[in-house]
C-alpha cells in the first residue's frame, strides 16, 4: 500500500463521512489540494445467480472446464485491494492503493477514461496497439483481468492503466482460460472503436498471438471460433433487427477477426 500525506487522508475521510450515509454504487472522485483520488465503496451486488450459472455452463461447453457458479461471483473491495497490491508488486500499471477500510478503498486517480479518448481520436492506431501491448504485458506476467473491456482502462501521461478488479475469473478457472476470456472481452469491446475494421482488428489480434504465444490460449480460441461459426448459422432466421443489435454486431466482428487471425497464425489448421 502506497503512503500519502496524512493531511490528505484526514481531508478525504471528512469528505467520505457523509457519503457513507447513503449507499454508493459508483466510485467517487475527490480532490485535496489539486490532487485527485478515487474512492470505491463496498456495495451490495444485485443477484447475479443466473449469470453465474450461465457462465459456468459456457465454461463447461466452450472451454471444457468445470467451474462452480459461486466461484464466478464478483469479489468485494477487499478482493480488489488485494489484486491491486499484487499487480503493483509486478510493476503492472494499476492505480496505487492508498487506504483501505471495511467500507471503502482510496486509490490513485489514473487519468481519463480510454473509452472517452478513443471517441475523440477514433483513428489513433497507435493507441489500439498500445491497448493490445498492455494486455500482452499483463498476460506475460501470468496475470488476468476478468474485466478487460475498454471501459476498464484509463490513460494518464501516455500510460494505460487497468481498473476495476472485482471479477474472480482467474481464481475460478485455469489461467489460460481466464486470459483467453480477457482476449475475447478486449477485442469484442474494440469493435465500435475500430469502426468494425476487420483488417485492423485482425492485425491487432495477430500482434497479440505472435508477441505472447501460448499454445493453450490458441487451442481455446480455436474452440471459440468453432462455436461462433455454429452459432452464427441460424442468425438470419431471427431477422435484421436482431442482427443489427450492438451486442450481436460486436460478437460477429470478433468472430470475423478471430477467424481471419487464426487463418494467419495457424494456416494449416482445420476447423
C-alpha positions in Angstrom: 0.0 0.0 0.0 1.4 3.4 -1.0 1.8 6.1 1.5 0.3 9.6 1.1 0.1 12.8 3.2 -1.8 12.4 6.4 -3.4 15.7 5.8 -4.9 14.3 2.6 -6.1 11.2 4.4 -7.9 13.3 7.0 -9.4 15.6 4.4 -10.7 12.6 2.4 -12.1 11.0 5.4 -14.1 14.1 6.2 -15.4 14.2 2.6 -16.2 10.5 2.7 -18.1 10.5 6.0 -21.4 12.0 4.7 -21.2 9.7 1.6 -21.3 6.7 3.8 -24.8 7.7 5.0 -26.1 6.7 1.5 -25.4 3.6 -0.5 -22.8 4.4 -3.1 -23.0 2.3 -6.3 -20.2 4.0 -8.3 -16.7 5.2 -7.5 -16.4 8.9 -6.5 -13.5 11.2 -7.4 -12.5 13.5 -4.5 -9.8 16.2 -4.5 -7.4 17.6 -1.9 -5.0 20.4 -2.8 -5.4 19.8 -6.6 -4.6 16.1 -6.1 -7.4 13.8 -7.2 -8.3 10.4 -5.6 -10.8 7.7 -6.5 -12.9 6.3 -3.6 -14.6 3.0 -4.2 -17.2 1.8 -1.7 -18.3 -1.7 -0.6 -21.7 -2.3 -2.2 -24.4 -4.9 -2.2 -24.2 -6.6 -5.6 -27.6 -7.4 -7.1 -28.2 -11.1 -7.5 -26.3 -12.5 -10.5 -27.2 -16.1 -9.9 -28.4 -16.6 -13.5 -25.3 -15.0 -14.9 -23.1 -17.2 -12.7 -24.9 -20.3 -13.9 -24.7 -19.2 -17.5 -21.0 -18.5 -17.1 -20.5 -21.9 -15.5 -22.4 -23.6 -18.4 -20.3 -21.7 -21.0 -17.1 -22.8 -19.3 -18.2 -26.4 -19.5 -19.4 -26.3 -23.1 -16.9 -23.9 -24.7 -13.7 -24.2 -22.6 -14.2 -27.8 -21.3 -13.6 -26.6 -17.8 -15.8 -27.3 -14.8 -16.4 -24.1 -12.8 -18.8 -23.8 -9.9 -21.3 -20.9 -10.4 -20.5 -19.5 -6.9 -16.8 -19.3 -7.9 -17.7 -16.8 -10.6 -19.2 -14.4 -8.0 -17.6 -10.9 -8.0 -15.5 -10.1 -5.0 -15.8 -7.0 -2.8 -13.4 -4.2 -2.2 -11.1 -6.4 -0.1 -10.6 -8.7 -3.1 -10.0 -5.7 -5.4 -7.5 -4.2 -2.9 -5.5 -7.5 -2.8 -5.5 -7.6 -6.6 -4.2 -4.0 -6.8 -1.4 -4.8 -4.4 -0.5 -8.0 -6.2 -0.4 -6.3 -9.7 1.5 -3.3 -8.4 4.2 -5.6 -7.0 4.6 -7.0 -10.5 5.2 -3.4 -11.9 1.9 -3.5 -13.8 0.1 -0.3 -14.5 -2.8 -0.2 -12.0 -4.0 2.5 -9.6 -1.9 2.8 -6.4 -3.8 1.8 -3.3 -3.5 4.4 -0.5 -6.0 3.5 2.1 -8.4 0.6 2.9 -11.2 0.1 5.4 -14.1 -2.4 5.6 -16.3 0.2 3.8 -14.2 1.7 1.1 -10.8 2.0 -0.5 -8.9 5.1 -1.7 -6.9 4.8 -4.9 -4.8 6.9 -7.2 -6.8 8.7 -9.9 -5.3 7.4 -13.2 -6.5 10.0 -15.7 -9.1 9.9 -18.4 -11.3 7.1 -19.5 -9.6 5.4 -22.5 -13.1 4.9 -24.0 -13.6 8.7 -24.0 -10.2 9.3 -25.5 -10.9 6.9 -28.3 -14.2 8.6 -29.1 -12.3 11.9 -29.5 -9.5 10.3 -31.6 -11.1 7.4 -33.5 -8.2 7.0 -36.0 -5.4 6.6 -33.4 -4.0 3.3 -34.5 -1.0 3.7 -32.1 -3.5 3.7 -29.2 -5.1 0.5 -30.4 -1.7 -1.2 -30.5 -0.9 0.3 -27.0 -4.1 -1.4 -25.7 -3.0 -4.8 -27.0 0.6 -4.3 -25.8 -0.7 -3.6 -22.3 -2.8 -6.8 -22.4 0.3 -8.7 -23.6 2.3 -7.3 -20.6 -0.5 -8.4 -18.2 -0.6 -11.9 -19.6 3.2 -12.3 -19.9 3.3 -11.6 -16.2 1.0 -14.7 -15.8 -1.9 -12.4 -14.7 -5.5 -11.8 -15.8 -8.0 -9.0 -15.6 -11.5 -10.5 -15.7 -12.9 -7.2 -16.9 -10.7 -6.5 -19.9 -13.2 -4.3 -21.8 -12.0 -0.9 -22.9 -14.3 0.8 -20.4 -12.0 -0.6 -17.7 -8.9 1.2 -19.0 -7.7 4.7 -18.3 -4.8 6.8 -19.7 -2.5 9.2 -17.9 0.8 10.6 -19.2 0.6 8.2 -22.2 0.4 5.2 -19.8 -2.6 2.9 -19.9 -3.9 1.7 -16.6 -6.3 -1.1 -15.7 -9.1 -0.5 -13.2 -11.9 -2.5 -11.7 -10.7 -5.8 -10.4 -13.9 -7.2 -8.8 -14.2 -10.3 -11.1 -12.9 -13.6 -9.7 -12.4 -15.4 -13.1 -8.7 -16.0 -12.7 -9.2 -17.7 -9.3 -12.1 -19.8 -10.6 -10.6 -21.2 -13.8 -7.2 -22.1 -15.3 -5.0 -19.2 -16.2 -5.1 -19.9 -19.9 -8.9 -19.8 -19.9 -9.0 -16.6 -17.9 -6.5 -15.0 -20.3 -8.5 -16.2 -23.4 -11.6 -14.6 -21.8 -9.6 -11.4 -21.5 -8.8 -11.5 -25.2 -12.5 -12.1 -26.0 -13.6 -9.2 -23.9 -10.9 -6.8 -25.1 -11.5 -7.4 -28.8 -15.3 -7.6 -28.5 -15.3 -4.1 -26.9 -12.9 -2.7 -29.5 -15.4 -3.3 -32.3 -17.1 0.0 -32.1 -13.9 2.0 -31.8 -12.3 0.1 -34.7 -15.4 1.1 -36.7 -15.7 -2.7 -37.5 -12.4 -2.6 -39.5 -11.8 -6.3 -39.7 -8.4 -5.9 -41.3 -7.1 -3.7 -38.5 -8.7 -5.9 -35.8 -7.1 -9.0 -37.4 -3.6 -7.3 -37.4 -4.1 -6.4 -33.7 -5.1 -10.0 -32.7 -2.2 -11.4 -34.7 0.1 -9.0 -32.9 -1.2 -10.4 -29.6 -0.9 -14.0 -30.7 2.6 -13.6 -32.1 4.0 -11.5 -29.3 2.6 -13.6 -26.5 2.5 -17.1 -28.0 0.6 -19.5 -25.8 -0.5 -22.9 -27.2 -3.2 -23.3 -24.6 -4.8 -19.9 -25.4 -4.6 -20.7 -29.1 -6.4 -24.0 -28.6 -9.1 -22.3 -26.6 -9.5 -19.5 -29.2 -9.8 -22.2 -31.9 -12.6 -23.8 -29.9 -14.3 -20.5 -29.5 -14.0 -20.0 -33.3 -15.8 -23.2 -34.0 -18.6 -22.4 -31.6 -19.1 -18.9 -33.0 -19.3 -20.4 -36.5 -22.0 -22.7 -35.4 -24.0 -20.0 -33.5 -24.0 -17.6 -36.5 -25.5 -20.0 -38.9 -29.2 -19.7 -37.7 -28.8 -15.9 -37.1 -30.6 -14.9 -40.4 -33.7 -16.6 -39.2 -34.1 -14.0 -36.4 -34.5 -11.0 -38.6 -32.4 -7.9 -39.4 -33.4 -6.1 -36.2 -31.6 -8.7 -34.0 -28.6 -8.9 -36.4 -28.1 -5.1 -36.2 -28.1 -5.0 -32.4 -24.9 -3.7 -30.9 -24.0 -6.8 -28.9 -24.6 -9.1 -31.9 -22.6 -6.9 -34.2 -19.7 -6.8 -31.8 -19.8 -10.5 -31.4 -19.9 -11.0 -35.2 -17.0 -8.6 -35.6 -14.9 -10.6 -33.1 -15.9 -13.8 -34.8 -14.6 -12.5 -38.2 -11.4 -11.1 -36.6 -10.8 -14.3 -34.8 -11.3 -16.5 -37.9 -9.0 -14.3 -40.0 -6.3 -14.1 -37.3 -6.3 -17.9 -36.8 -6.0 -18.4 -40.6 -2.8 -16.4 -40.5 -1.4 -17.8 -37.3 -2.3 -21.5 -38.0 -2.8 -21.6 -41.8 -2.7 -25.4 -41.8 -5.3 -25.9 -39.0 -8.8 -27.1 -39.9 -12.0 -26.3 -38.1 
